[in-house]
Amino acid sequence: MPPDEPCTPTEQDLLKSLRKKLARRAGGTGVPPVGDTGKMPVPPTPASHAIVYRRDLPLDAPRRPAAPGPGICIPIEKCIEGRETPCSGAPPFYLIEGPATGNQALAEALAEALPRAFAAIPLVESPPLAPRDACFLDIETTGLGTATVFLIGTLLWRDGRIVCRQLLARSYAEEASILAAFAEDARSARILVTFNGKTFDVPSLRARAAAARVALPEVPLHFDLLHAARRRYSEALPDCRLVTLERCVCGRHRVGDIAGADIGRAYHDFVRTGDARELALIVQHNRADLLTLAELMARMLLTRDP
């Protein structure tokens, strides 16, 4: 056929069918845009600095963390003091365990106040509740809903003092491991103490545990401090966020804390790069939340003033 001779309708149909087949193989829709000359569009070449995500990661591109220099990567062992801990039937996870705080005065005050605070809980229990029966809980996730749980922080009472026990998943595969480890820790608890735990922490743990086929025990009692704080401080404070209560009720202010909106992005960056600098800030943030939780409970149960 001469090059300047128009195609017959049959030949046009064959060409259109061929373009559709090629488009389907290339992942397209097979429908050419308006004004298309019949040539297959060439996808743009991604920039060399573009971040490539797996399908199950967030669709929005996260902000890049500030780094002192290109190519710098500090591993978790250099940033966070902990140890790799085995888990039966699942990958090992990273356990961070030790005294709850470097503030000796606060640690001593909590050790003295918590037994009296638990004795002041207006519940008829036999035997009465004591600090050893409690599990203070705060989790960190990559988002809302059924997002990945990667850090489970607890405060537990051991030998007359508070011990902070944080279960950290260094990869997405270790989530099941920290859920199983938390299930073991929670079996001996009679009361959970959380902040917004009835709405967020516990439902998140149960959803992720069900997906990982981990059986979580039912803790008999749950004291959610957010509801108590709203009843007591809603008229005196601008809001009842934990950081606001920490500043106005506990009289402490955090310096160098990571923003809650950056936590999910920072964890994804750690999994992708292995750089644990921002992950260390998340661990500190979680520990500070747990300490504020314990101090706030003691203050609310032992004082009457708003």
C-alpha positions in Angstrom: 0.0 0.0 0.0 1.5 3.4 -0.9 2.4 5.5 2.1 0.0 8.4 1.2 -3.0 6.1 0.6 -5.5 6.3 3.5 -6.2 3.1 5.5 -9.4 1.2 4.9 -11.9 0.9 7.7 -10.8 -2.8 8.3 -7.2 -1.8 8.5 -8.1 1.1 10.9 -9.9 -1.4 13.1 -6.9 -3.7 13.1 -4.5 -0.9 14.0 -6.9 0.3 16.9 -7.1 -3.3 18.2 -3.3 -3.6 18.1 -2.8 -0.3 20.0 -5.2 -1.5 22.7 -3.4 -4.8 23.1 0.0 -3.0 23.4 -1.5 -0.5 25.9 -2.8 -3.3 28.1 0.6 -5.0 28.1 2.1 -1.7 29.1 -0.4 -1.2 31.9 -2.4 1.6 30.2 -6.1 1.9 29.4 -5.9 1.4 25.7 -7.8 4.6 25.0 -5.6 7.2 23.2 -5.9 10.8 24.4 -7.6 13.5 22.3 -5.4 14.4 19.3 -3.5 11.2 19.5 -1.7 10.4 16.2 -1.6 6.7 16.9 1.8 6.7 18.6 2.2 5.0 22.0 2.9 7.6 24.8 6.3 7.3 26.3 6.1 7.3 30.2 8.3 10.0 31.8 11.6 8.8 33.2 11.6 9.2 37.0 14.1 11.5 38.5 17.2 9.9 39.9 16.3 11.3 43.4 12.7 10.1 43.4 11.6 7.9 46.3 10.1 4.6 45.3 7.5 3.0 47.6 6.1 -0.4 47.9 2.4 -0.8 47.2 1.4 -1.0 50.8 3.1 2.2 51.9 1.6 5.6 51.9 0.6 7.2 48.6 1.8 10.6 49.7 5.5 11.2 49.3 6.9 11.9 52.8 9.1 14.8 53.6 12.8 14.0 53.6 14.4 14.1 57.1 17.1 16.7 57.6 20.5 15.1 57.5 23.9 16.5 58.4 25.4 15.1 55.1 24.7 12.8 52.2 25.0 9.1 52.6 25.0 9.2 56.5 23.2 6.3 58.1 23.4 5.5 61.8 22.2 2.0 62.7 19.7 1.3 65.5 22.3 -0.1 67.8 24.2 3.2 67.8 21.1 5.3 68.5 18.9 3.2 70.8 20.1 1.1 73.7 18.3 -2.3 73.5 18.7 -5.9 72.5 17.4 -8.3 69.9 14.9 -10.6 71.5 13.7 -13.9 70.1 10.0 -14.6 69.5 8.6 -18.1 69.2 7.3 -18.7 65.6 8.1 -15.1 64.5 11.2 -13.0 63.7 13.1 -11.5 66.6 12.3 -7.9 67.6 14.1 -5.1 69.4 13.5 -4.7 73.2 14.2 -1.5 75.0 13.9 -2.0 78.7 15.2 -0.1 81.7 14.4 2.6 84.3 11.5 4.8 83.3 13.4 8.1 83.3 16.7 9.8 83.8 15.0 12.3 86.1 15.7 10.8 89.5 13.3 13.1 91.4 10.4 12.3 89.1 11.1 8.5 89.4 11.2 8.7 93.2 8.0 10.8 93.3 6.2 8.3 91.1 7.4 5.4 93.2 5.9 7.0 96.2 2.7 8.4 94.7 1.5 5.4 92.6 0.7 3.0 95.5 -1.4 5.7 97.1 -3.0 6.6 93.7 -4.1 3.0 93.1 -5.5 2.7 96.6 -7.6 5.8 95.9 -9.3 4.2 92.8 -13.0 4.0 93.8 -13.5 0.3 92.9 -14.5 -2.6 95.0 -11.9 -5.2 94.1 -10.6 -8.2 95.9 -7.7 -8.0 96.4 -7.4 -4.2 96.1 -5.6 -2.9 93.0 -1.9 -2.1 93.4 0.8 -0.8 91.0 2.0 -4.3 90.2 -1.5 -5.0 88.7 -1.3 -2.2 86.1 0.0 -1.9 82.6 0.5 1.7 81.4 0.2 1.5 77.6 1.0 3.8 74.7 1.6 2.7 71.1 3.0 4.3 68.0 1.6 3.5 64.5 2.2 4.5 60.9 -1.2 6.2 60.7 -4.8 5.9 61.8 -7.3 3.1 61.4 -5.6 -0.3 60.9 -2.1 1.1 60.2 1.0 -0.8 61.2 1.8 -0.9 64.9 5.6 -0.7 65.2 6.2 0.4 68.8 4.3 -0.8 71.9 5.4 1.0 75.1 4.5 0.0 78.6 5.3 1.0 82.1 5.3 -1.9 84.6 5.9 -2.0 88.3 8.9 -4.2 89.2 10.5 -4.5 92.7 9.1 -1.2 94.0 10.0 0.9 90.9 8.6 1.7 87.5 10.3 -0.1 84.5 9.8 1.1 80.9 9.4 -1.8 78.5 9.3 -0.8 74.7 8.7 -3.4 72.0 10.0 -2.2 68.7 9.5 -3.7 65.2 12.6 -3.0 63.1 10.7 -4.1 60.0 7.1 -4.7 59.0 7.6 -8.4 59.4 8.4 -7.9 63.2 5.0 -6.4 64.0 3.6 -9.9 64.8 6.5 -10.4 67.1 5.9 -7.3 69.3 2.2 -8.1 69.4 2.9 -11.6 70.7 5.4 -10.2 73.3 2.8 -7.7 74.4 0.2 -10.4 74.8 2.5 -12.2 77.2 3.1 -9.1 79.2 -0.6 -8.2 79.4 -1.7 -11.6 80.8 -0.7 -10.7 84.3 -2.3 -7.2 84.2 -5.6 -6.5 86.0 -5.9 -2.9 84.7 -4.8 -1.0 81.6 -4.0 2.7 81.9 -4.1 4.6 78.7 -4.8 8.0 77.1 -7.4 7.7 74.4 -6.7 4.0 74.6 -10.4 3.0 74.3 -10.7 4.7 71.0 -7.2 4.3 69.5 -4.6 2.1 71.2 -6.7 -1.0 72.1 -8.7 -1.1 68.9 -5.5 -0.7 66.9 -3.8 -3.5 68.7 -6.8 -5.8 68.4 -7.1 -5.2 64.6 -3.4 -5.8 64.0 -3.3 -8.8 66.3 -6.3 -10.4 64.4 -4.5 -9.8 61.1 -1.4 -11.4 62.5 -3.3 -14.3 64.2 -2.1 -13.3 67.7 -4.5 -13.8 70.6 -4.6 -10.8 72.9 -5.8 -11.3 76.4 -8.8 -9.4 77.9 -7.6 -7.1 80.7 -10.5 -6.8 83.2 -10.3 -3.1 83.8 -9.4 -0.1 81.5 -8.8 3.4 82.9 -8.7 5.8 80.0 -7.4 9.1 81.3 -8.6 11.2 78.4 -12.2 10.9 79.5 -11.3 11.7 83.1 -9.2 14.7 82.0 -12.0 16.1 79.9 -14.4 15.9 82.9 -11.9 17.7 85.1 -10.0 20.1 83.0 -12.1 21.0 79.9 -13.2 24.3 81.4 -9.8 25.3 82.7 -7.5 24.4 79.8 -7.7 25.2 76.1 -7.7 21.5 75.2 -7.1 18.2 76.8 -4.3 16.9 74.6 -1.6 15.0 76.5 1.1 17.6 75.8 -1.2 20.3 77.1 -1.9 18.4 80.3 1.8 17.7 80.7 2.6 21.4 80.5 -0.3 22.8 82.5 -0.9 20.0 85.1 2.5 18.4 85.4 4.5 21.6 84.9 6.8 20.1 82.3 7.6 21.1 78.7 9.3 18.9 76.1 12.3 20.1 74.1 13.3 18.5 70.9 10.3 16.2 70.6 9.2 14.8 67.3 5.8 16.0 66.0 3.1 13.3 66.0 2.3 14.0 62.3 5.9 13.0 61.4 6.0 9.7 63.3 4.6 7.5 60.5 6.8 9.1 57.9 9.9 8.8 60.0 9.3 5.0 60.6 8.9 4.3 56.9 12.1 6.2 56.3 13.9 4.1 58.9 12.7 0.8 57.3 13.7 2.1 53.9 17.1 3.5 54.8 18.2 1.9 58.1 19.0 5.4 59.5 17.7 5.3 63.1 18.2 8.9 64.1 14.5 9.9 63.9 13.5 6.5 65.2 15.4 7.3 68.4 13.2 10.5 68.7 10.1 8.3 68.4 11.3 6.0 71.2 11.9 9.1 73.4 8.5 10.5 72.5 6.8 7.2 73.5 8.7 7.1 76.8 7.8 10.7 77.6 4.1 9.9 76.9 4.2 6.9 79.3 5.8 9.0 82.1 3.2 11.7 81.6 0.5 9.1 81.7 1.7 7.8 85.1 2.2 11.2 86.6 -1.1 12.5 85.4 -3.0 9.5 86.9 -1.3 10.1 90.2 -2.1 13.8 90.2 -5.7 13.3 89.3 -6.4 10.7 91.9 -4.5 12.3 94.8 -5.5 16.0 94.3 -8.8 17.7 94.1 -7.8 21.1 92.6 -8.3 21.4 88.8 
